Amino acid sequence: MTENREELATAEVELTPRSNYQGWQAKLADYFKFDFYRTNFRTEILAGLTTFMTMAYILVVHPSIMSDAVFLSQPKDLFRELVVVTGISSAIGTFIMGVLAKYPFVLAPGMGTNAFFAYSVVLGLKIDWRTALAAVLVEGLIFIGLTITDIRRHLITAVPNSIKAATTVGIGMFLAYIGLASAVKFGGAGLIVANEVTKTSFGTFREPATLLATFGIFISSMFMIRRIKGALLWGIAGTAILGWLFGVAAAPKGFIEFPEFPSNLFGQAIIGLSGVNASNFIDFLAVMLVFLFVDMFDTIGTLSGVGTQAGYIDENGELPRANEALMADAIATTAGAVLGTSTVTTFAESAAGVAEGGRTGFTAVIAAILFIVALLFVPIFEAIPAFATAPALLIVGVLMMKSVVDIDWQDLTEAIPAFVTIFLIPLGFSIAAGLSAGLILYPFVKIVQGRGKEISLATWILAAIFLARYIFTTMRFG
């Protein structure tokens, strides 16, 4: 912790003393403890802008994924409503994180859980999208309760660390697969196409969209390697602009437009609760648990990782104000479900703002404001084609692959369930399938090696729930 504090102290080359601030500036500086964290308004504002630029791609990618799952009688303005919901839910969660927990962490609808929502729950299990939103709402309320009662720390231990890491890796591969395999006829990249003989094969560069997607991958990779702020956003923008110029995709019909209230999405989660019945209750329960644990583990991992980077972790390895940070995440998920989006979670891209010197919740407040301002430019986001977002999905997949080193590959009782989890998520086109298989297999291989005592009661309960889901599904559809 001493070394972290020293790094924290030297992170700022210029410190504005508190005495230099007057009025509301002095009050804000006191509230966010600028002096303690050796920061100032200029640094915090720049950090907030940097974080927003780094993850603003979510305003494009998330609506495009959710559009595949939300079915409206009048779908004309669906994408615009999803952009508005994405921006508002991100702003709510980020603002609460900044003001309540006072950390420079930014929240938004999570990549991975949105794919699970769209492709596994709605399209795979055929659960109505309103009922799926209800599962997110219930998950958020449970997360609030677990945070208040501190039960969350017991549930965190229920999923073995190797399965947690494997799920992250599998989701990363799943996202990359979705981006590269999106069909050209729907404006996608078409880098991976269906093949009757080999199941899948490489696409053709005779398709302009495929060429542009490949170009986007190159420039996005270059931006990331050169550590250009907002690399993914600039990669999306550059690819989309080329698509517009060459007529591969329709150019935006406008630039600025005041957003409309998302009336088709707001409150649908509450309506969706009525869709839960005896025939889908097991699936609903399993889906809700997946949302709960993925949200919880993603949040804990991000808070720990970015918290360590910023020097927040204390001598006991704890993150001060952890409950406040978890509460911000839980409230954001609940509010997001009511608005009409999948799980809202803390983003690892928050590390970009920390790297720029952001150390207080004021960084998050700035990012929250920028999410709202961005909603004025919905026409631009609406015109961005799927082949332009494919590079971002690929790069996000690359970033999520780093968790593979957290798996003990020398221990087969850890490696086998982890590999099955990673393997089944993208190739089974289902995050639930991979996570369920890994959790069911984990206790079995431990018992075979005579290490059953290593399995916690909570792990047994989770494995039993997912096994019951498989049995129920087989009986119903088999």
N, C-alpha and C positions, 0 to 999 in steps of 0.2 A: 504493500500500500504506500510505503514511503517513496518507492521509485515512481509509482503512478502519480503521486502528488508532485514530485519533482518535475515529471514530464508535463503535468498539468500547468505547473507554475511557469515553465519555459515555453509553453505553447503560444503564449501571447507576447509579442515583442513590444506592444504599446498598451499601456493600461491607463484608462481615464479614471482618476480618483473620484470617489463618490461626491466629494465636496464640489466638483465641477458641474454637477447636475443640480438643477433647480426645479421646483414644482413637481409636476407629474413625472418628469424624468427621474427625479430623485426617488419618488415613491416606487416606481417600477424597478429601479436599480436596487433598492432595498428589498423589495418583495422577491426578486429573483436572485438576490445575493451576488451581484456583479463583482463586488470586491473580493468575496470569498473565493469565487471561481476565476478571478483575475481575467475578466472579460469586459466588454463595453458594447454599446448599441451598434456601432459599425460592424463589429465582428459577428454579433448575434444575427443581425439582419442579413449579412452576407452568407452566413451559415444556413439560415432559413431558406434563402433563395437557392443556394446550392442543393440543399436536400430536395426542395420542390422540383428543381430542374432534373435531378437525378431520377426521380420516380414519377414525374408527370406522365410518363408513358401509360400509367394505370388508367388515365382518363380515356385512352384509346383502346387498350388491350382488354380491359375488364368489360366494357360494354359490348365489345365484339364477341367475347365468350358467352356472356349472359344472354345475348341476342339469340343464341342457338337454343336456349331453354325456356325463355319467357314467350308464351303464346297469347297474343291479344286478338280480339275480333277486328280491331283496327290498328294494325301494326305500323302504320305510317311513321309515327313519331317515337317509336320504341327506342331507337338508338339515342335520340336526344334526351329522352326521359332517363335512360340509364346513365348517360354522361352526367346529368344534373344530380341524380341520386348518388353516383360515385363521388362527385365533388363535395356535396353536402355532408355525406356520411364521413368522408375523409376529414373534412374541416371540423366536424363535431368531435370526432375522436382525437384528432391532433390538438385541438384547442384545450380539451379537458386534460390531455396528457401534459400540456405545457403549464396550465394554470393549477391543476390539482397536484400532479406528481412533480412538476417543475423540472422535467427532463426534456432534452432536445430530440425526443423520439417522435417520429411521424407515423400516423396510422392511415390505412386505406383498405379496401376490400382485398383480401389475400389472394395472391397468385397460387394456384394449386387447389385451394378450397373452392374457388369459383369454377375450376375445371371439374372438380368432384361434383359440385352442385349441378352443373349443366349436363355433363356427359355420363356420369355414373348414376346420379339420383333421378334426374328428370327423364333423360333419354334412355338410360339403362334400365332402371327399376320401374320406369313408367309412373313415377310419383308426380302428381300434379305440382306445377311450379309454386303454387300458392301454399300447398302443404309442405313443400321443401323449405319455403321461407318460414313457415311455422316452426320447423325443426331448428332453424337458425335462431329464431326468437326464443324458443325454449332453452336452447343452448346458452344464449346470452344471459337469460334470467338465472339459470343454474350457475353459470360462471360468477355472477354477482353474489349469489348465495355462498358459493364455495370460497370466494375471496373474503367475505365477511366472517365466515366461520373458520377459516384457515384449513378447511378440509382439503383444499387444493394440493397441499404438499404430499398428502397420502396418495392422491390419484396420480400425481406426476410419476410416482414410483411404480405404478401399475404396468406401464408399458416399458419393457426393457430398453436400455440405452441403445443397443444395437438395432432394435426395430425402429426407434425414433429416428436414428441416423439414416437407416435404410429407407424409411418413408420419405424423408426429405430428398434423398437421391432419386428415388423412384418418381416423385412428383416432378423433379427437375427434368428427367428424361421424358416424362409424359408431356410436359409443356413444350419441350423441343419437338417432340413427335407431332403434336397438334399443329404447331406452327409450320413445320416443313411439309406435313401431309395435307394441309388445307387445299381443297380442290381449286384448280384454275377457273373452272366455270362459275365458281362463286367468288372470284376475285382473290383466290388464295395463291400460295407460292407454288404448289405442285412439284416440289422437289422430291417427294416420295409419293408414288402412285400405286394403285392396285394392279396386281398381276396374277392371272389365273394359274400360272405355273409355279411361280416363286412367292406367292401371296402378296409381296410388295416388291417394288423395284425403283430405281432412280428415274426421275422425270426427264423431260427433254428441254433443251435450251432453245428449241424452236418456239416455245411459248414466251412472249414478251414479259409476262408476269413472273415467270421463273427466273429469267435473266435479271430482272430488277430486284427480286428477292435475294438472289445471290450477290448482287452488287451491294444491297443493304447489309448483308452479313459481313462483307469485307469492310465497309466503311464503319459499321458499328463496332466491329472487332478492333479496328485501328483506333477509333475514338476511346474505347475502353483501355486498350494497351497504353495509349498516350495519356490516360487519366484526364481526359477532357470532361469538364463538368457537364452533366446532362447528356452523356454519351448516347444512351439509349434513345432519349428524346430526339437528339439531332439525327440519329440514324433513321428513326421513323420518319422524321420530317424530310430529310434528304431523299429517301426512297419514294415517299409519297409525291413530292414535288416533281421528281423525274417522271413518275407515272402520269401525273396531270399534264406535263409538258408534251409527252409523247402520245397522249390520248389513250393510254392503257387503262386509266381510271378517270371517272368524271371529276372535274375540278370543283371546288366548293362554289356554291351559288351565292355566298356572302361571307362576311368576315366577323361581323359583330351582330349579336342578336340577344335580346334580353331573354333569359331562360324562363320557361313556363313551369308551373308547379307539376310534378310528376303524378298526376291524378290517377293514371292507370295502374300505378305501382303502389302508391301510398296506402298503407293499411291492409294490403292483401295477405300479409302474414297472419293477421288476426282472423281473417276470413278463412285462411287455410287450415286453421285448427279444427274447423268443422269437417274437414276432409279426412281426419284420422278416424279409422274404424277398426273393427276386429280383423279384417282381411289384410290391412297394411300396417298394423300396429308394430309388429316385430321389425319390419323394414324401417318404419319411422324411428323406432328406438335405436336401431343400429346406426342409422344415418345421423341422428342427433348426437350419439356418442362419438362418432367419427368427427363431426364438426367440433364438438367440445374438446376432444383431446388434441386434434390438430391445431386448433386455435390456442389451446393452453400451452402446448409444447413449442409452437412457433414463437409465442410471446415470451415464454421463459428463456428460450434460446437466444432470441434477439436482445432481450434486456441484459442477459448475462454477457453476451459477446460485445455489444456496443458499450455496455456499462464498464467492462474491463478496459476497453480502448480509451474511454474518457476518464478513467481513474476513479470511478464511483465505488467500486467494490471495496468493502472494508476489510479489516484484519481477519474477520471470521468468514470471509468469502460471501458475505451477504450484501445485497443491494439495498441501501437505505430507501425508504418509501416504496418498497416493492409492492405492498398492498395497494397503494395509491395508483401505481402504474398499472397493475393488473385490473384495478377497478375502472380505470379509464378505458382499457381495452374491452372490458365486459360491457360497459355502458355503450361504447361505440358499436359493438356487435348488435346489441339490443335495438339501438336507435336505427342502425342500418337495416335490420330486418323489417322494422316498421316502415321505413322509407321504401324498401323493395330491393335490397341487395343481399348478396351472400356475406359470409363472415368478414368482419372488419378486424384487422390485426395489426400489430406493430411491425414495421418494415425494417429489414436489415439495411436498406439504403440510407437510414438515418446516420449510419457511420460516415457518409459523405459530409454531412454538416459538422459532425464532430471533428473530422479531419481538417475542416476549415476553421476550427477554433470554437465552434458553438458548444457551450457548456451548460446553458440554463434553459428553462422552459420558454424563454422569450424566442428562442430559435423556432420552437414548435408553433408558437403563436403566429409568427411571421409566415410560416409554411401554411398554416390554416387559412390565413387571410388570402394567400395566393391561390389556394384551391377554389375559393369563392370567386375571385377575380377571373380565374380561368373559364368560369362558366359563361362568360360573355362571348366566348369564341367557339361555341358549340358547332356552328356551321363548318368550321375548319376540321374539327374532330370527326364530324359525320362523314366527311368526304375522304378520309384516310382509308385506303383499301387494306384488305387482309394481308396481301403480300408485303406491305410495308411494316406490319407489326410482327411478321414471322421472325425477322432477325432479333427483335427484342425478346421473344419467347425463347429463342435458341440461347441467347446470352444469359438470360435468367436461369435457364437449365444448366449452363456451365457453372454459374455461381453457386447453384444448389448442389452440385456434384462434390464440392469440397468436403461434405459431411461423410464421404465414403471412408476417409481416413480414421473416423471415430469408431469403425467396426473392427473388432478383433478377428481377423481372418485366420489366425492360427488356431483359434478355438472353434471347432466345427459346430458345437452346440450354439454358438453365436452366429457363425458365418452362414450356415445352411438356412435358418429362418430369415436372416437378413437378405441373402441372395434371392430367395423366393419372393420376398416382398418387393425388392427392386425389379425383378424380372417380370412379375405379373402386373405391376401397375401400368407400365406403358403398353406391353404386349397384350394384356387383357383389357386394355382401354378402360381401366377401372381402378381408382385409388383404393376404393373399399375392398376390392378383391385382393389386392396385394397386402394391405394392412391386415385384413382378416386372416388370410392364409399364414402370414408370418406369426400372428399372435396365437393361432391354433397350433402351429407346428412347434413353437418355442417350448412349451411345457413338455411336449412329447419327447423331443430330442434330449432335454435335460434329464428326464426320467430314465431314458434308455442308457444314459451314461452314469446313472446312479447319483445324480445331482438334483434330485427333486426338492431338496430343502432350500435350494436357491430361489425357488419360485414363490412369490408372495401370494397371499390370499387374493389381493386385488387383481393380480395377473390371471389367476385361475378364474375369477368371476368374469373378467373381460373375455377370456378365451371361450368360456361357456356361452356367453351372450352371442359371440360371433359364430360359434358352432351351431347354436340354436337357429340363428338366421339362415345358415346354409341348409340345415335340415328342413326348415320351414319353406324355403325357396324351392328346394327339390321336390317336396311334397306338392307344392302349389303349381309349379311349372313343369316338373319332371315327368 
